[in-house]
Amino acid sequence: MTKFIASFIRGANLINPDTIEITDSSVIFKKRKIYLLGYDSILVRFPKISSVELNTSLIGTDIIVHSFGEGTIEGHRFALNDAKEIQRLIEERM
């Protein structure tokens, strides 16, 4: 499993950063709940992923993973190198 955390330097929330985990079979997006008690998460299996989109700006790179019927993952304010690595790992497994 590979884990990526949104960049604090790029303006990600210090207490509740977006997290993307890539396992052998799925992509898991996690965000800590507002009251710091647990996480909200979205799990999308690789066969259900339709595309991966990167939106780069001056303050960071947003990652959008589109899927067929299993929700959309939107991670905000990742470092560009991390975002490209996430995209590469997902596209290798699609």
Stockholm file with secondary structure:
# STOCKHOLM 1.0

chainA/1-94         MTKFIASFIRGANLINPDTIEITDSSVIFKKRKIYLLGYDSILVRFPKISSVELNTSLIGTDIIVHSFGEGTIEGHRFALNDAKEIQRLIEERM
#=GR chainA/1-94 SS CEEEECCTTTTCCSSSCCEEEECSSEEEEEEECTTSSSEEEEEEEGGGEEEEEEEEETTEEEEEEEESSSCCEEEEEECHHHHHHHHHHHHHHC
#=GC SS_cons        CEEEECCTTTTCCSSSCCEEEECSSEEEEEEECTTSSSEEEEEEEGGGEEEEEEEEETTEEEEEEEESSSCCEEEEEECHHHHHHHHHHHHHHC
//
